[in-house]
Amino acid sequence: MSGLQVQLHSSSPIRLQAEFDCGAGELVALVGPSGSGKTSMLRAIAGLWTPADVQGQIRVDGQSWLDTAAGVHLSPQQRRAGLVFQHYALFPHMTAHANVALAAGPGWSAADVQALLKRMGLDALTQRRPAQLSGGQQQRVALARALVRVMPTPSSATAASPTPPALPGVLLLDEPFSAVDAPTRQTLYRELAALRQQVSVPMVLVTHDLAEARRLADRVVIVDAGQTLQTGQPSRVFASPRNARVAELVGIQNHFAGCFYKDQPGWARLRWTQAGDAHAAIDLTVVDKNKIDDGTPVTWVLNGEQVDVLADASAPDQADAGATRLRCRLVEVLALGEISLCTLTPEALPAETITLNLTTRLLERLQVNAGGWVQLLIAPGALHIMPVRETSA
């Protein structure tokens, strides 16, 4: 099987239950809080960290880099892994050119390394040492050093100097864009996109930035306490978390309790109950996927991007079919440039709050301020339901 497959299990020194894959040419982002084990997973793939009790395997394009059952454990030097460390890890006594050349294979000439550094916008800085470079410049040198580990050898395209086939490789990126300014970050994004067109290797990115994960990754892996909780396309995972912990980790604020009732084929009723008052409730229309039994206690999340905000006096429309209208008071508006963080309370559940990011233009069009009323139009697809004692819905 092509690409990267990781299955690692360990109990010490940290708990590790990592299972994910990354296809050739695919970029997978590991997302999770600090201390969740994301960097440890990268270091394990590169062979720089192996717990004494680890069980499992790491395979790249069918080649075993680690297979505890078979006694296979390749050294870091035997693994063709380009790793960009979070804190650069450049050799302080060496120039930028020398740092990159040290990682390059035998087919790379000094001119090839210089050409790569030029592509990275570093052609005028190649003879500087790390202490003479800014944080962003050091990060670019570190990225160039990782690229020479996985990019095709320049001479391989020349029939006159054939190069033996290289072992399969992976590119591992530990928050590579965290220390650079916005223009440089965009430049590095373009370099990464161009690299993906040239080199079909698995790429694993560690990031705390959910927007960055959405922008760059084909799939995300949600990691917590050394365990991979959910894997999938960013839009799918962020809109449909597997459980309450995943919802928390991907930053979903609108997370509530309720009960699921089947009403008719294909449709169901989500009863949103107010904490501490079982008699206060709102019924929301949801799609019945036949995965949850009638009367099941659930938690659920509301995807604010799929909620329409209407003027309080707006009349029902045929386009509202299947959606739920919810009258809410706008209790707080915090302006942040073109976006305002808005807190709303449903009229029928005054102890509950909904948080939405609304544009200033929309608020001006609705002519509503804090203290005013609006109508929320909640489509069934904006609701994602999770049984309380299960990990999937």
C-alpha positions as CSV (number, residue, x, y, z in Angstrom):
1,M,0.0,0.0,0.0
2,S,1.4,3.4,-1.0
3,G,1.8,6.2,1.5
4,L,2.3,6.2,5.3
5,Q,0.6,4.0,7.8
6,V,1.1,4.5,11.5
7,Q,-0.1,2.2,14.3
8,L,1.6,2.8,17.6
9,H,0.6,1.8,21.1
10,S,2.5,2.6,24.3
11,S,1.8,3.2,28.0
12,S,4.9,5.0,29.1
13,P,6.4,7.5,29.4
14,I,3.3,8.9,27.8
15,R,0.2,7.1,26.7
16,L,0.1,6.6,22.9
17,Q,-2.8,5.2,20.9
18,A,-2.0,6.5,17.4
19,E,-3.6,5.1,14.3
20,F,-3.7,7.1,11.1
21,D,-2.5,7.0,7.5
22,C,-1.4,9.5,4.9
23,G,-1.4,8.7,1.2
24,A,1.3,9.6,-1.3
25,G,0.9,13.3,-2.2
26,E,-1.6,13.8,0.6
27,L,-1.2,16.3,3.5
28,V,-2.6,15.3,6.8
29,A,-2.8,17.7,9.8
30,L,-2.5,16.5,13.4
31,V,-4.6,18.9,15.5
32,G,-4.9,19.0,19.2
33,P,-3.9,20.9,22.4
34,S,-0.4,21.4,23.7
35,G,0.9,18.2,25.3
36,S,-1.5,16.0,23.3
37,G,1.4,14.0,21.7
38,K,1.4,15.4,18.2
39,T,5.1,16.1,18.1
40,S,5.9,12.8,19.7
41,M,4.1,11.1,16.8
42,L,6.2,13.0,14.3
43,R,9.4,12.1,16.2
44,A,8.3,8.4,16.3
45,I,7.8,8.4,12.5
46,A,11.3,9.9,12.0
47,G,12.8,7.4,14.4
48,L,13.9,10.0,16.9
49,W,11.7,8.7,19.7
50,T,10.7,5.1,20.5
51,P,9.2,4.2,23.8
52,A,10.6,1.0,25.4
53,D,7.2,-0.6,25.5
54,V,6.0,0.5,22.0
55,Q,4.0,-1.9,20.0
56,G,2.9,-1.5,16.4
57,Q,4.3,-0.5,13.0
58,I,5.3,2.4,10.7
59,R,5.2,1.6,7.0
60,V,6.0,3.9,4.1
61,D,5.1,2.6,0.6
62,G,5.1,-0.9,1.9
63,Q,8.5,-0.7,3.5
64,S,8.6,-1.3,7.2
65,W,10.4,1.5,9.2
66,L,9.2,0.0,12.4
67,D,7.5,-3.4,13.0
68,T,7.8,-4.5,16.6
69,A,6.3,-8.0,15.9
70,A,9.0,-8.6,13.2
71,G,11.8,-7.0,15.1
72,V,12.3,-4.2,12.5
73,H,13.5,-0.8,13.7
74,L,15.3,1.4,11.1
75,S,17.5,4.1,12.5
76,P,16.7,7.8,11.8
77,Q,19.5,7.8,9.2
78,Q,17.8,4.9,7.4
79,R,14.5,6.6,7.2
80,R,14.0,9.2,4.4
81,A,12.1,11.6,6.6
82,G,12.4,15.4,6.2
83,L,11.5,16.9,9.6
84,V,11.0,20.6,10.3
85,F,11.3,21.1,14.0
86,Q,9.2,23.7,15.8
87,H,12.3,25.5,17.1
88,Y,14.3,25.0,13.9
89,A,17.2,22.9,15.4
90,L,19.7,24.5,13.0
91,F,23.4,24.0,13.7
92,P,24.5,27.4,15.0
93,H,28.1,27.1,13.8
94,M,27.1,26.4,10.2
95,T,25.8,28.7,7.5
96,A,22.4,28.4,6.0
97,H,23.8,26.7,2.9
98,A,25.8,24.3,5.0
99,N,22.8,23.4,7.1
100,V,20.8,22.4,4.0
101,A,23.7,20.7,2.2
102,L,24.4,18.5,5.3
103,A,20.9,16.9,4.8
104,A,21.2,16.6,1.0
105,G,21.8,13.3,-0.6
106,P,24.8,12.5,-2.8
107,G,23.1,13.7,-6.0
108,W,22.8,17.3,-4.7
109,S,25.5,19.7,-5.8
110,A,26.3,23.0,-4.1
111,A,24.6,24.7,-7.0
112,D,21.5,22.6,-6.5
113,V,21.3,23.6,-2.8
114,Q,21.9,27.2,-3.8
115,A,19.0,27.0,-6.3
116,L,16.7,25.6,-3.6
117,L,17.6,28.4,-1.2
118,K,16.9,30.9,-3.9
119,R,13.4,29.5,-4.4
120,M,12.9,29.9,-0.7
121,G,13.9,33.6,-0.9
122,L,17.2,33.0,0.9
123,D,19.7,33.5,-1.9
124,A,21.2,36.6,-0.3
125,L,21.5,34.9,3.1
126,T,23.1,31.6,2.3
127,Q,26.4,32.5,4.1
128,R,24.8,33.7,7.3
129,R,24.7,31.6,10.4
130,P,21.4,31.1,12.3
131,A,22.1,33.8,14.8
132,Q,22.3,36.3,11.9
133,L,18.9,35.3,10.6
134,S,15.4,36.3,11.8
135,G,13.0,33.7,13.1
136,G,11.2,33.5,9.8
137,Q,14.4,33.2,7.9
138,Q,15.6,30.4,10.2
139,Q,12.2,28.6,9.6
140,R,12.7,28.8,5.8
141,V,16.2,27.3,6.1
142,A,14.7,24.5,8.3
143,L,12.1,23.9,5.7
144,A,14.7,23.8,2.9
145,R,16.7,21.3,4.9
146,A,13.7,19.0,5.2
147,L,12.8,19.4,1.5
148,V,16.2,18.1,0.3
149,R,15.5,14.9,2.2
150,V,12.4,14.1,0.1
151,M,12.7,16.0,-3.2
152,P,14.0,14.2,-6.2
153,T,17.7,14.4,-6.7
154,P,18.4,17.1,-9.3
155,S,20.7,14.8,-11.2
156,S,18.1,12.0,-11.4
157,A,16.6,13.9,-14.4
158,T,19.9,13.6,-16.3
159,A,20.5,10.4,-18.2
160,A,24.3,11.1,-18.0
161,S,24.3,10.9,-14.2
162,P,21.8,8.3,-13.2
163,T,20.9,8.1,-9.6
164,P,19.7,4.9,-7.8
165,P,16.1,4.9,-6.8
166,A,15.6,6.6,-3.4
167,L,13.9,4.9,-0.5
168,P,10.3,6.1,0.0
169,G,10.1,9.3,2.1
170,V,7.8,11.5,4.2
171,L,7.8,15.2,5.0
172,L,7.0,16.0,8.7
173,L,6.2,19.5,9.6
174,D,6.0,20.6,13.3
175,E,4.2,23.9,13.2
176,P,6.5,25.2,10.4
177,F,4.7,28.5,9.9
178,S,4.2,29.6,13.5
179,A,7.1,32.0,13.6
180,V,6.7,33.8,10.3
181,D,4.8,36.9,9.3
182,A,1.7,36.8,7.1
183,P,3.5,37.6,3.7
184,T,6.2,35.0,4.4
185,R,3.5,32.5,5.5
186,Q,1.7,32.9,2.2
187,T,5.0,32.4,0.4
188,L,5.7,29.2,2.3
189,Y,2.1,28.0,1.6
190,R,2.8,28.5,-2.1
191,E,6.1,26.6,-1.8
192,L,4.3,23.7,-0.1
193,A,1.6,23.7,-2.8
194,A,4.3,23.6,-5.5
195,L,6.1,20.9,-3.8
196,R,3.0,18.7,-3.7
197,Q,2.8,19.0,-7.5
198,Q,6.5,17.9,-7.8
199,V,6.9,15.3,-5.1
200,S,4.3,12.6,-4.4
201,V,5.2,11.9,-0.7
202,P,3.1,11.8,2.4
203,M,3.1,15.0,4.3
204,V,2.2,15.2,8.0
205,L,1.6,18.7,9.5
206,V,1.3,19.5,13.2
207,T,-0.6,22.7,13.8
208,H,-2.6,24.5,16.5
209,D,-4.2,26.7,13.9
210,L,-7.6,25.3,12.9
211,A,-7.9,27.8,10.0
212,E,-4.5,26.6,8.7
213,A,-5.5,23.0,9.0
214,R,-8.7,23.8,6.9
215,R,-6.7,25.7,4.3
216,L,-3.8,23.2,3.8
217,A,-4.9,19.7,4.8
218,D,-6.7,17.0,2.8
219,R,-7.6,15.3,6.1
220,V,-7.2,16.2,9.8
221,V,-6.4,13.8,12.7
222,I,-7.8,15.1,16.0
223,V,-5.3,14.1,18.8
224,D,-5.8,14.2,22.6
225,A,-3.7,12.6,25.3
226,G,-1.7,10.6,22.8
227,Q,-4.8,9.2,21.2
228,T,-6.2,9.8,17.7
229,L,-9.9,10.5,18.2
230,Q,-11.2,11.2,14.7
231,T,-9.9,11.4,11.2
232,G,-11.6,12.9,8.1
233,Q,-11.8,15.9,5.8
234,P,-11.6,19.2,7.7
235,S,-15.1,20.3,6.8
236,R,-16.5,17.0,7.9
237,V,-14.7,16.8,11.2
238,F,-15.3,20.4,12.2
239,A,-19.0,20.2,11.4
240,S,-19.6,16.7,12.6
241,P,-17.4,15.9,15.6
242,R,-17.5,12.3,16.8
243,N,-18.0,13.1,20.4
244,A,-18.1,16.0,22.9
245,R,-14.3,16.0,23.4
246,V,-13.7,16.4,19.6
247,A,-16.3,19.2,19.5
248,E,-14.3,20.9,22.3
249,L,-11.0,20.5,20.6
250,V,-12.1,21.9,17.2
251,G,-13.4,25.0,19.0
252,I,-17.2,24.4,18.7
253,Q,-18.8,26.7,21.2
254,N,-22.5,25.9,20.7
255,H,-22.6,22.5,22.5
256,F,-25.9,21.5,24.2
257,A,-27.8,18.6,25.8
258,G,-31.1,17.2,24.7
259,C,-33.1,14.1,23.8
260,F,-33.8,12.5,20.4
261,Y,-37.3,11.4,19.3
262,K,-38.4,9.8,16.1
263,D,-41.4,11.4,14.6
264,Q,-41.8,10.2,11.0
265,P,-39.7,8.3,8.5
266,G,-36.6,10.4,7.6
267,W,-37.3,13.1,10.2
268,A,-36.9,13.4,14.0
269,R,-37.3,15.9,16.8
270,L,-34.4,17.1,18.9
271,R,-35.7,18.4,22.2
272,W,-33.3,21.0,23.5
273,T,-33.6,21.1,27.3
274,Q,-32.4,23.8,29.6
275,A,-29.9,22.8,32.2
276,G,-31.6,22.6,35.6
277,D,-35.1,22.9,34.2
278,A,-36.5,19.9,32.4
279,H,-39.8,21.7,31.7
280,A,-38.1,24.4,29.6
281,A,-37.5,23.0,26.2
282,I,-37.4,23.7,22.4
283,D,-38.1,21.2,19.7
284,L,-35.8,21.4,16.6
285,T,-36.3,19.5,13.4
286,V,-33.4,17.1,12.5
287,V,-32.8,14.4,9.9
288,D,-33.2,10.8,11.1
289,K,-30.2,8.8,9.9
290,N,-31.5,5.7,11.7
291,K,-28.4,5.6,13.9
292,I,-30.0,6.7,17.2
293,D,-32.8,5.1,19.0
294,D,-36.0,6.9,19.9
295,G,-35.8,8.6,23.3
296,T,-32.0,8.6,23.5
297,P,-30.3,11.3,25.6
298,V,-27.8,13.2,23.3
299,T,-25.5,16.0,23.2
300,W,-25.5,18.1,20.1
301,V,-23.6,21.0,18.4
302,L,-24.9,23.8,16.3
303,N,-22.8,24.8,13.2
304,G,-23.1,28.6,13.2
305,E,-22.0,28.8,9.6
306,Q,-25.3,27.2,8.5
307,V,-27.6,29.4,10.6
308,D,-29.4,32.3,8.9
309,V,-30.1,35.4,11.0
310,L,-33.3,37.3,10.1
311,A,-35.0,40.4,11.3
312,D,-37.4,39.7,14.2
313,A,-40.4,40.9,12.1
314,S,-39.6,38.8,9.1
315,A,-42.5,36.6,8.0
316,P,-42.2,32.8,7.4
317,D,-41.3,31.8,3.9
318,Q,-41.8,28.6,1.9
319,A,-38.0,28.4,1.8
320,D,-38.1,27.8,5.5
321,A,-39.5,24.3,5.0
322,G,-37.8,21.8,7.3
323,A,-36.0,24.5,9.2
324,T,-36.7,25.7,12.8
325,R,-37.3,29.3,13.6
326,L,-35.9,30.4,16.9
327,R,-36.6,33.9,18.4
328,C,-33.5,35.1,20.3
329,R,-32.4,38.2,22.1
330,L,-29.0,39.6,21.1
331,V,-27.5,40.1,24.6
332,E,-23.9,41.0,23.6
333,V,-22.1,42.3,20.6
334,L,-18.3,42.5,20.6
335,A,-17.0,44.1,17.4
336,L,-13.8,42.8,15.9
337,G,-13.2,44.6,12.6
338,E,-15.7,43.3,10.1
339,I,-16.9,40.5,12.4
340,S,-18.8,40.8,15.6
341,L,-18.9,38.1,18.3
342,C,-22.5,37.9,19.2
343,T,-24.1,36.2,22.2
344,L,-27.8,35.3,21.9
345,T,-30.4,33.8,24.3
346,P,-33.4,31.9,23.0
347,E,-36.7,33.4,24.2
348,A,-37.9,30.0,25.4
349,L,-34.6,29.0,27.1
350,P,-33.3,32.2,28.7
351,A,-30.5,30.4,30.6
352,E,-28.9,29.0,27.4
353,T,-26.7,31.0,25.1
354,I,-25.7,30.7,21.4
355,T,-22.5,32.3,20.1
356,L,-22.4,33.4,16.4
357,N,-19.9,35.4,14.4
358,L,-21.9,37.9,12.4
359,T,-20.6,40.5,10.0
360,T,-21.0,44.2,10.8
361,R,-22.8,44.6,7.5
362,L,-25.5,42.0,8.5
363,L,-26.1,43.7,11.8
364,E,-26.4,47.1,10.1
365,R,-28.9,45.7,7.6
366,L,-31.0,44.1,10.4
367,Q,-30.8,47.4,12.3
368,V,-30.3,45.5,15.6
369,N,-28.0,46.2,18.5
370,A,-27.4,44.5,21.9
371,G,-30.8,44.1,23.6
372,G,-32.7,43.6,20.3
373,W,-34.4,40.6,18.9
374,V,-33.7,38.4,15.9
375,Q,-34.9,35.2,14.3
376,L,-32.6,32.3,13.8
377,L,-33.4,30.0,10.9
378,I,-31.8,26.7,11.8
379,A,-31.6,24.1,9.0
380,P,-31.6,20.4,10.0
381,G,-28.1,20.1,8.5
382,A,-26.8,22.7,11.0
383,L,-27.3,20.2,13.8
384,H,-25.0,17.4,14.6
385,I,-26.1,14.9,17.3
386,M,-24.0,12.6,19.5
387,P,-25.4,10.0,21.9
388,V,-24.2,10.7,25.4
389,R,-22.5,7.3,26.1
390,E,-21.2,6.6,22.6
391,T,-18.3,7.9,20.5
392,S,-20.1,8.1,17.2
393,A,-23.5,9.1,15.8
